[in-house]
Amino acid sequence: SSPQAAPEAPGVAVPTGCAAGRAPSPRDDIRDCSAPHPVPGTAVVTQDKAALWTDSRYWTQAERELDCNWELQRTTSIESIGMWILEAVPAGGNVTVDPFLFSIDTWNSYSRALHGSGRTLLPLETNLVDQAWGAQRPPPSSSEIYSLPAEFTGSRWQEKVAGIRQQMEQHSRRPTAVLLSGLEETAWLFNLRGDDIPYNPVFYSYTLLTNTTISLFLDEPRLSAAARRSLLSGCPGPLCVELQPYGQVSAHLRRYAQDNVTVWLGTEYTTYGLYSIIPQEKLLEENYSPVMTAKAVKNSPEQEMLRAAHVRDAVAIIQYLLWLEKTVPQGQVDEFSGAQHIDTLRWAQEHSHGPSFQSISASGLNAALAHYSPSNGSSRTLSVGEMYLFDTGGQYLDGTTDITRTVHWSEPTPLQKEAYTRVLMGNIDLSRLVFPSHTAGKTVESFARRALWDVGLNYGHGTGHGIGNFLSVHEWPVGFQSNNVPLEAGMFTSIEPGYYRDGEFGIRIEDVALVVEAQTKSEETFLTFEVVSLVPYDRKLIDLSLLSPEQIRYLNSYYERIRELVGPELRRQRLEEEYAWLQASTEPFPLGSARTLAPGALALAPLLSVLLSGLGA
């Protein structure tokens, strides 16, 4: 059924951030409705109340920036939102939402939360935030949609289409079409990129791929000449891409669904607005589309490209660390200027297309805000007496990067040193883990937390996320959450444990790692991680007495690999001072200072055995 018009006076509106894989562009911002800097989460607005739900990373920021009209809810659970709505909206009221900003799964979760309450969930035909913008709403992007150069694609788009069609033929339901709603899906499938979303090289689009036709919905005049030639190169025939206006997707899908068809889609990313058009009996619903799962497993060329991007990215980070060592003691750097400088260093690297997200540059107590970003005018000066956390990433034609390092330029406190070391231990323990193929990420995630748990510490965010090839820095469905797909060789994920002490300091150590086959004596396939981020950790913050010999051996092996891969690139770029800094920073650690086994700790193998047997990985 098609979306119905909402009543004139809805009881409540629920605008949200980047649901359904369609990240917000500046024209979709809701900052004027809440905080001066957008806080990811869900906003609920009634005629006399307003509330914002967000996770622990943004609580302090929201407290600072929301005015008295807003209630801050320290959770992201839809159950909590539903309970608030039940109190704020009387029975018989309506909850109206934009169905093109909600995935199917999110819509269904809200529907369940309100079921039997006398409140009705209804789709809006006109987004209320769009109306609030009025004439001040920024225009849609007019930037070019372009084809990736062949050397940065991994495989031709025609080969990708053939692979998806093969999956359609092999599926027991024999779907006649695949519907793509996530922006990354269409960009990856056709080897196209754009600039519609800040930090993400994607463009607004939908795709309907059938056994014999391809319909691509986008702003056609923005296609580059090369992109147009590529898409039309198979015309006429089953590899001919029919270019359709972006706004015609609903009408086209409605016509297609009138025939004897089965449409395969992913409920995590497909918008409810499109889903509601297709009769239920003509749907093949899975968590993720076949394009989303195919994109998650990188082929050999894609793996090599991401490795190469991380080598050059390491050069920029090493330049930054050396620059900080020189300038911070002079009081010349604040959080904002630091973030600007790392962006500048990345832009200078080959194939750079700028940062992959707004840089997190946080000193002292600001680092306790896990995803704090400074602004010009409200930015702390970096001090040698405080910890400094920077979480930054780059977009390169051959890959996307994301790395976090935490440093101290003087003498850290015993608590800071132990907390940092335990975060590092968690990073190492997960990075060196060996586990069976197709193990769920959630099954092994606790290895990143174990060293913190041993002393009653923890962190409130996820442990990792997938990452793209010149696509999103947070790429689903890879990661360590319960709704992520099992780990396979060829997947990339971040590994990023942390610890945050409110009002004092924050620590996070993040690396990107490739899932690879482990060398074992077993005939069955086991996996492990190959860390592709190549920047040394802060030696001042490491308490070697807490590390096991195996952890120190791992560190030394990692540092040797950094020297082998990044050292030659530094010399190729004639960065001799940075090369000397790298050599000093990657000196092997002595094994003699390692512990044997920390009190209360379990050996890695027995703990993994317990987890796998208990969770049925």
VENRA-V972753 format. One record per residue. N is the residue number from 1. RES is the residue in one small letter. SS is DSSP state (hx for helix, st for strand, lp for the rest). OMEGA is omega in whole degrees, -180 to 180 (NA if undefined). Layout:
BEGIN
N_RES_SS_OMEGA ; N_RES_SS_OMEGA
END
This chain:
BEGIN
1_s_lp_-179 ; 2_s_lp_179 ; 3_p_lp_179 ; 4_q_lp_178 ; 5_a_lp_179 ; 6_a_lp_176 ; 7_p_lp_-173 ; 8_e_lp_-177 ; 9_a_lp_-179 ; 10_p_lp_-180 ; 11_g_lp_-175 ; 12_v_st_174 ; 13_a_st_-180 ; 14_v_lp_173 ; 15_p_lp_-178 ; 16_t_st_-176 ; 17_g_lp_-173 ; 18_c_lp_179 ; 19_a_hx_172 ; 20_a_hx_176 ; 21_g_hx_-178 ; 22_r_lp_-173 ; 23_a_lp_-175 ; 24_p_lp_169 ; 25_s_lp_-180 ; 26_p_hx_-178 ; 27_r_hx_179 ; 28_d_hx_-175 ; 29_d_lp_175 ; 30_i_lp_-174 ; 31_r_hx_-179 ; 32_d_hx_-179 ; 33_c_hx_-173 ; 34_s_lp_-175 ; 35_a_lp_178 ; 36_p_lp_175 ; 37_h_lp_-175 ; 38_p_lp_176 ; 39_v_lp_180 ; 40_p_lp_-180 ; 41_g_lp_-180 ; 42_t_st_177 ; 43_a_st_176 ; 44_v_st_-175 ; 45_v_st_171 ; 46_t_st_-179 ; 47_q_lp_-179 ; 48_d_lp_180 ; 49_k_lp_174 ; 50_a_st_-180 ; 51_a_st_178 ; 52_l_st_175 ; 53_w_st_178 ; 54_t_lp_-175 ; 55_d_lp_-169 ; 56_s_hx_-180 ; 57_r_hx_-169 ; 58_y_hx_-176 ; 59_w_hx_-176 ; 60_t_hx_177 ; 61_q_hx_-180 ; 62_a_hx_178 ; 63_e_hx_-179 ; 64_r_hx_-164 ; 65_e_hx_178 ; 66_l_lp_177 ; 67_d_lp_-171 ; 68_c_lp_178 ; 69_n_lp_-172 ; 70_w_lp_170 ; 71_e_st_176 ; 72_l_st_178 ; 73_q_st_-173 ; 74_r_lp_177 ; 75_t_lp_175 ; 76_t_lp_-174 ; 77_s_lp_178 ; 78_i_hx_176 ; 79_e_hx_178 ; 80_s_hx_178 ; 81_i_hx_179 ; 82_g_hx_180 ; 83_m_hx_179 ; 84_w_hx_179 ; 85_i_hx_-179 ; 86_l_hx_177 ; 87_e_hx_-174 ; 88_a_hx_-176 ; 89_v_lp_-179 ; 90_p_lp_176 ; 91_a_lp_-175 ; 92_g_lp_179 ; 93_g_lp_-178 ; 94_n_st_174 ; 95_v_st_-175 ; 96_t_st_-178 ; 97_v_st_175 ; 98_d_st_-175 ; 99_p_hx_179 ; 100_f_hx_174 ; 101_l_hx_180 ; 102_f_lp_171 ; 103_s_st_178 ; 104_i_hx_-177 ; 105_d_hx_-179 ; 106_t_hx_178 ; 107_w_hx_-178 ; 108_n_hx_178 ; 109_s_hx_176 ; 110_y_hx_-180 ; 111_s_hx_179 ; 112_r_hx_-179 ; 113_a_hx_-178 ; 114_l_hx_-173 ; 115_h_lp_177 ; 116_g_lp_-176 ; 117_s_lp_-175 ; 118_g_lp_174 ; 119_r_lp_-174 ; 120_t_st_176 ; 121_l_st_-176 ; 122_l_st_176 ; 123_p_st_174 ; 124_l_st_173 ; 125_e_lp_179 ; 126_t_lp_-180 ; 127_n_lp_-176 ; 128_l_hx_177 ; 129_v_hx_176 ; 130_d_hx_179 ; 131_q_hx_-179 ; 132_a_hx_177 ; 133_w_hx_-177 ; 134_g_hx_-177 ; 135_a_hx_-178 ; 136_q_hx_-178 ; 137_r_lp_179 ; 138_p_lp_179 ; 139_p_lp_175 ; 140_p_lp_-178 ; 141_s_lp_175 ; 142_s_lp_-177 ; 143_s_lp_-175 ; 144_e_lp_169 ; 145_i_st_-168 ; 146_y_st_176 ; 147_s_st_172 ; 148_l_lp_172 ; 149_p_lp_-173 ; 150_a_hx_-176 ; 151_e_hx_-179 ; 152_f_hx_-173 ; 153_t_lp_-176 ; 154_g_lp_174 ; 155_s_lp_-180 ; 156_r_lp_-178 ; 157_w_hx_179 ; 158_q_hx_178 ; 159_e_hx_178 ; 160_k_hx_178 ; 161_v_hx_179 ; 162_a_hx_179 ; 163_g_hx_179 ; 164_i_hx_178 ; 165_r_hx_177 ; 166_q_hx_176 ; 167_q_hx_177 ; 168_m_hx_-179 ; 169_e_hx_-176 ; 170_q_hx_-179 ; 171_h_lp_-177 ; 172_s_lp_-180 ; 173_r_lp_-179 ; 174_r_lp_180 ; 175_p_lp_179 ; 176_t_lp_-178 ; 177_a_st_171 ; 178_v_st_179 ; 179_l_st_-179 ; 180_l_st_-180 ; 181_s_lp_178 ; 182_g_lp_-176 ; 183_l_hx_180 ; 184_e_hx_-177 ; 185_e_hx_-179 ; 186_t_hx_180 ; 187_a_hx_-179 ; 188_w_hx_-174 ; 189_l_hx_-174 ; 190_f_hx_-179 ; 191_n_lp_178 ; 192_l_st_174 ; 193_r_st_179 ; 194_g_lp_-175 ; 195_d_lp_-176 ; 196_d_lp_-175 ; 197_i_st_179 ; 198_p_lp_176 ; 199_y_lp_-178 ; 200_n_st_-174 ; 201_p_lp_-178 ; 202_v_lp_-177 ; 203_f_lp_-179 ; 204_y_lp_-174 ; 205_s_lp_167 ; 206_y_st_176 ; 207_t_st_169 ; 208_l_st_-178 ; 209_l_st_177 ; 210_t_st_179 ; 211_n_lp_-173 ; 212_t_lp_-177 ; 213_t_lp_176 ; 214_i_st_176 ; 215_s_st_-180 ; 216_l_st_-177 ; 217_f_st_-178 ; 218_l_st_176 ; 219_d_lp_-169 ; 220_e_hx_-179 ; 221_p_hx_-179 ; 222_r_hx_180 ; 223_l_st_173 ; 224_s_lp_180 ; 225_a_hx_-180 ; 226_a_hx_179 ; 227_a_hx_179 ; 228_r_hx_179 ; 229_r_hx_-179 ; 230_s_hx_-176 ; 231_l_hx_-177 ; 232_l_hx_-175 ; 233_s_lp_-179 ; 234_g_st_-177 ; 235_c_lp_-11 ; 236_p_lp_179 ; 237_g_lp_-176 ; 238_p_lp_176 ; 239_l_st_174 ; 240_c_lp_180 ; 241_v_st_177 ; 242_e_st_-178 ; 243_l_st_-176 ; 244_q_st_176 ; 245_p_st_-177 ; 246_y_hx_-176 ; 247_g_hx_-177 ; 248_q_hx_-174 ; 249_v_hx_-178 ; 250_s_hx_-179 ; 251_a_hx_180 ; 252_h_hx_-179 ; 253_l_hx_179 ; 254_r_hx_178 ; 255_r_hx_-178 ; 256_y_hx_-175 ; 257_a_lp_178 ; 258_q_lp_-177 ; 259_d_lp_178 ; 260_n_lp_-172 ; 261_v_lp_170 ; 262_t_lp_-176 ; 263_v_st_-180 ; 264_w_st_180 ; 265_l_st_177 ; 266_g_st_-175 ; 267_t_lp_180 ; 268_e_lp_-172 ; 269_y_lp_-179 ; 270_t_lp_-180 ; 271_t_st_178 ; 272_y_hx_179 ; 273_g_hx_177 ; 274_l_hx_-179 ; 275_y_hx_-175 ; 276_s_lp_179 ; 277_i_lp_-171 ; 278_i_lp_176 ; 279_p_lp_-174 ; 280_q_hx_-176 ; 281_e_hx_-180 ; 282_k_hx_-177 ; 283_l_st_167 ; 284_l_st_-173 ; 285_e_st_170 ; 286_e_st_-178 ; 287_n_lp_-176 ; 288_y_lp_178 ; 289_s_lp_177 ; 290_p_hx_176 ; 291_v_hx_-180 ; 292_m_hx_-179 ; 293_t_hx_177 ; 294_a_hx_-179 ; 295_k_hx_-176 ; 296_a_hx_-179 ; 297_v_lp_-176 ; 298_k_lp_175 ; 299_n_lp_-174 ; 300_s_hx_177 ; 301_p_hx_180 ; 302_e_hx_178 ; 303_q_hx_-179 ; 304_e_hx_179 ; 305_m_hx_180 ; 306_l_hx_175 ; 307_r_hx_-178 ; 308_a_hx_179 ; 309_a_hx_-179 ; 310_h_hx_175 ; 311_v_hx_180 ; 312_r_hx_178 ; 313_d_hx_178 ; 314_a_hx_177 ; 315_v_hx_-180 ; 316_a_hx_-179 ; 317_i_hx_178 ; 318_i_hx_174 ; 319_q_hx_-178 ; 320_y_hx_-179 ; 321_l_hx_178 ; 322_l_hx_178 ; 323_w_hx_178 ; 324_l_hx_180 ; 325_e_hx_-179 ; 326_k_hx_-169 ; 327_t_hx_-178 ; 328_v_hx_179 ; 329_p_hx_180 ; 330_q_hx_180 ; 331_g_lp_-173 ; 332_q_lp_-173 ; 333_v_lp_168 ; 334_d_st_-175 ; 335_e_hx_-176 ; 336_f_hx_-180 ; 337_s_hx_175 ; 338_g_hx_179 ; 339_a_hx_178 ; 340_q_hx_-176 ; 341_h_hx_179 ; 342_i_hx_176 ; 343_d_hx_179 ; 344_t_hx_180 ; 345_l_hx_179 ; 346_r_hx_-179 ; 347_w_hx_-178 ; 348_a_lp_-179 ; 349_q_lp_-179 ; 350_e_lp_177 ; 351_h_lp_-177 ; 352_s_st_171 ; 353_h_st_175 ; 354_g_st_-178 ; 355_p_st_179 ; 356_s_lp_173 ; 357_f_lp_178 ; 358_q_lp_-173 ; 359_s_lp_174 ; 360_i_st_-176 ; 361_s_st_-166 ; 362_a_st_-178 ; 363_s_st_174 ; 364_g_hx_-175 ; 365_l_hx_179 ; 366_n_hx_179 ; 367_a_hx_175 ; 368_a_hx_172 ; 369_l_lp_-166 ; 370_a_lp_-179 ; 371_h_lp_178 ; 372_y_lp_174 ; 373_s_lp_-176 ; 374_p_lp_174 ; 375_s_st_180 ; 376_n_lp_-179 ; 377_g_lp_176 ; 378_s_st_-172 ; 379_s_lp_-179 ; 380_r_lp_174 ; 381_t_st_178 ; 382_l_lp_-176 ; 383_s_lp_179 ; 384_v_lp_-177 ; 385_g_lp_-178 ; 386_e_lp_174 ; 387_m_lp_180 ; 388_y_st_180 ; 389_l_st_173 ; 390_f_st_-178 ; 391_d_st_-172 ; 392_t_st_179 ; 393_g_lp_-178 ; 394_g_st_171 ; 395_q_st_176 ; 396_y_st_179 ; 397_l_lp_-178 ; 398_d_lp_178 ; 399_g_st_178 ; 400_t_st_-178 ; 401_t_lp_-180 ; 402_d_lp_-176 ; 403_i_st_175 ; 404_t_st_172 ; 405_r_st_176 ; 406_t_st_-174 ; 407_v_st_176 ; 408_h_lp_-175 ; 409_w_lp_-180 ; 410_s_lp_-178 ; 411_e_lp_177 ; 412_p_lp_176 ; 413_t_lp_177 ; 414_p_hx_179 ; 415_l_hx_179 ; 416_q_hx_-177 ; 417_k_hx_180 ; 418_e_hx_-180 ; 419_a_hx_179 ; 420_y_hx_-178 ; 421_t_hx_-180 ; 422_r_hx_173 ; 423_v_hx_178 ; 424_l_hx_179 ; 425_m_hx_177 ; 426_g_hx_177 ; 427_n_hx_-179 ; 428_i_hx_-175 ; 429_d_hx_178 ; 430_l_hx_-178 ; 431_s_hx_-177 ; 432_r_lp_-177 ; 433_l_lp_173 ; 434_v_lp_-173 ; 435_f_st_-178 ; 436_p_st_176 ; 437_s_lp_179 ; 438_h_lp_171 ; 439_t_lp_177 ; 440_a_lp_178 ; 441_g_hx_180 ; 442_k_hx_-179 ; 443_t_hx_-175 ; 444_v_hx_-174 ; 445_e_hx_-175 ; 446_s_hx_177 ; 447_f_hx_177 ; 448_a_hx_-176 ; 449_r_lp_-169 ; 450_r_hx_-178 ; 451_a_hx_175 ; 452_l_hx_179 ; 453_w_hx_-178 ; 454_d_lp_-178 ; 455_v_lp_174 ; 456_g_lp_177 ; 457_l_lp_-178 ; 458_n_lp_172 ; 459_y_lp_-170 ; 460_g_lp_-180 ; 461_h_lp_178 ; 462_g_lp_-176 ; 463_t_lp_-180 ; 464_g_lp_-178 ; 465_h_st_175 ; 466_g_st_-179 ; 467_i_lp_-171 ; 468_g_lp_171 ; 469_n_lp_-174 ; 470_f_lp_176 ; 471_l_lp_-176 ; 472_s_lp_176 ; 473_v_lp_173 ; 474_h_lp_-174 ; 475_e_st_174 ; 476_w_st_11 ; 477_p_st_-177 ; 478_v_st_176 ; 479_g_st_-173 ; 480_f_lp_178 ; 481_q_lp_-174 ; 482_s_lp_-179 ; 483_n_lp_173 ; 484_n_lp_180 ; 485_v_lp_177 ; 486_p_lp_-177 ; 487_l_lp_178 ; 488_e_lp_174 ; 489_a_lp_-179 ; 490_g_lp_177 ; 491_m_lp_173 ; 492_f_st_176 ; 493_t_st_170 ; 494_s_st_173 ; 495_i_st_-168 ; 496_e_lp_173 ; 497_p_lp_180 ; 498_g_st_172 ; 499_y_st_-174 ; 500_y_st_179 ; 501_r_st_-171 ; 502_d_lp_178 ; 503_g_lp_-177 ; 504_e_lp_-176 ; 505_f_st_175 ; 506_g_st_-178 ; 507_i_st_169 ; 508_r_st_176 ; 509_i_lp_-175 ; 510_e_st_173 ; 511_d_st_171 ; 512_v_st_-177 ; 513_a_st_176 ; 514_l_st_174 ; 515_v_st_-178 ; 516_v_st_175 ; 517_e_st_178 ; 518_a_lp_177 ; 519_q_lp_179 ; 520_t_lp_177 ; 521_k_lp_-178 ; 522_s_lp_174 ; 523_e_lp_177 ; 524_e_lp_-179 ; 525_t_lp_172 ; 526_f_st_-175 ; 527_l_st_171 ; 528_t_st_-178 ; 529_f_st_169 ; 530_e_st_-179 ; 531_v_st_-179 ; 532_v_lp_170 ; 533_s_lp_-167 ; 534_l_lp_-180 ; 535_v_lp_-178 ; 536_p_lp_179 ; 537_y_lp_-177 ; 538_d_lp_-177 ; 539_r_hx_-178 ; 540_k_hx_-173 ; 541_l_hx_-176 ; 542_i_lp_173 ; 543_d_lp_-175 ; 544_l_hx_-178 ; 545_s_hx_178 ; 546_l_hx_-175 ; 547_l_lp_174 ; 548_s_st_175 ; 549_p_hx_-180 ; 550_e_hx_179 ; 551_q_hx_178 ; 552_i_hx_177 ; 553_r_hx_178 ; 554_y_hx_179 ; 555_l_hx_-179 ; 556_n_hx_177 ; 557_s_hx_178 ; 558_y_hx_-180 ; 559_y_hx_177 ; 560_e_hx_180 ; 561_r_hx_176 ; 562_i_hx_179 ; 563_r_hx_-176 ; 564_e_hx_-173 ; 565_l_hx_-175 ; 566_v_hx_-180 ; 567_g_hx_179 ; 568_p_hx_179 ; 569_e_hx_175 ; 570_l_hx_179 ; 571_r_hx_177 ; 572_r_hx_179 ; 573_q_lp_177 ; 574_r_lp_178 ; 575_l_lp_-173 ; 576_e_hx_179 ; 577_e_hx_177 ; 578_e_hx_178 ; 579_y_hx_178 ; 580_a_hx_177 ; 581_w_hx_-180 ; 582_l_hx_-180 ; 583_q_hx_-180 ; 584_a_hx_-176 ; 585_s_hx_-178 ; 586_t_lp_174 ; 587_e_lp_-180 ; 588_p_lp_176 ; 589_f_lp_179 ; 590_p_lp_180 ; 591_l_hx_-174 ; 592_g_hx_-176 ; 593_s_hx_-177 ; 594_a_lp_173 ; 595_r_st_174 ; 596_t_lp_175 ; 597_l_lp_-178 ; 598_a_lp_179 ; 599_p_lp_177 ; 600_g_lp_-178 ; 601_a_lp_176 ; 602_l_lp_174 ; 603_a_lp_-176 ; 604_l_hx_-174 ; 605_a_hx_178 ; 606_p_hx_-180 ; 607_l_hx_178 ; 608_l_hx_179 ; 609_s_hx_179 ; 610_v_hx_-179 ; 611_l_hx_-176 ; 612_l_hx_-179 ; 613_s_hx_-178 ; 614_g_hx_-175 ; 615_l_hx_175 ; 616_g_lp_180 ; 617_a_lp_NA
END
